[in-house]
Amino acid sequence: MFISQYAYFGLSSLNMSAAEMTAVLGIEPDEIAVRGSRFTEPKVVPVLHRWKIVCREPGLSVDEQVARVVARLEPYVDAIAALTRKLDAEDCQGGSSAVLEVVRMFNDEDGQDRLASAPPELIEGPGLLGWHLGRDVLAFLHATGAALDVDEYDYTPDPTDE
């Protein structure tokens, strides 16, 4: 089975731009988005401003990808927590403005073979399939007020399409 996966920590806002979030936090994001709308006319723009720290490194388990993201953000946990509270209060989106996102695509032609990418000692084990969040990650999510969102997609071709 071929798997593509990545993890990111993101902050979203209706009003505060990613540039403003960067100024508050003191850390440059890996990716940003600018608020607009989902309509294609007059131009295509995302619904919210987004600020993200991302790990897309292949061959890593979700645990390892999340650990790398959290390790980069750990020195900023207090600033992230304060900004999350401010965004949650100002934006009134009904949920947390902070999220740890895990995205996994199974049977993705552009993915990596879970067995070919795994060290020999893991081939009998879960490889890229199993994952967990340790206490340090859970403490980070709690401290920052972040939600956890996991998206999984199965790209197995539908036999009725042939």
WOVENNOR-V912691 format. One record per residue. N is the residue number from 1. RES is the residue in one letter. SS is DSSP state (@ for helix, = for strand, . for the rest). Layout:
n,res,ss
N,RES,SS
N,RES,SS
//
This chain:
n,res,ss
1,M,.
2,F,=
3,I,=
4,S,=
5,Q,=
6,Y,=
7,A,=
8,Y,=
9,F,=
10,G,=
11,L,=
12,S,=
13,S,=
14,L,.
15,N,.
16,M,.
17,S,.
18,A,@
19,A,@
20,E,@
21,M,@
22,T,@
23,A,@
24,V,@
25,L,@
26,G,.
27,I,.
28,E,.
29,P,.
30,D,.
31,E,=
32,I,=
33,A,=
34,V,.
35,R,=
36,G,.
37,S,.
38,R,.
39,F,.
40,T,.
41,E,.
42,P,.
43,K,.
44,V,.
45,V,.
46,P,=
47,V,.
48,L,.
49,H,=
50,R,=
51,W,=
52,K,=
53,I,=
54,V,=
55,C,=
56,R,.
57,E,.
58,P,.
59,G,.
60,L,.
61,S,.
62,V,@
63,D,@
64,E,@
65,Q,@
66,V,@
67,A,@
68,R,@
69,V,@
70,V,@
71,A,@
72,R,@
73,L,@
74,E,@
75,P,@
76,Y,@
77,V,@
78,D,@
79,A,@
80,I,@
81,A,@
82,A,@
83,L,@
84,T,@
85,R,@
86,K,@
87,L,@
88,D,@
89,A,@
90,E,@
91,D,@
92,C,.
93,Q,.
94,G,.
95,G,.
96,S,.
97,S,.
98,A,=
99,V,=
100,L,=
101,E,=
102,V,=
103,V,=
104,R,=
105,M,=
106,F,=
107,N,.
108,D,.
109,E,.
110,D,.
111,G,.
112,Q,=
113,D,=
114,R,.
115,L,.
116,A,.
117,S,.
118,A,.
119,P,.
120,P,@
121,E,@
122,L,@
123,I,.
124,E,.
125,G,.
126,P,.
127,G,.
128,L,.
129,L,.
130,G,.
131,W,.
132,H,.
133,L,.
134,G,.
135,R,@
136,D,@
137,V,@
138,L,@
139,A,@
140,F,@
141,L,@
142,H,@
143,A,@
144,T,@
145,G,.
146,A,.
147,A,=
148,L,=
149,D,=
150,V,=
151,D,=
152,E,=
153,Y,=
154,D,=
155,Y,.
156,T,.
157,P,.
158,D,.
159,P,@
160,T,@
161,D,@
162,E,.
//
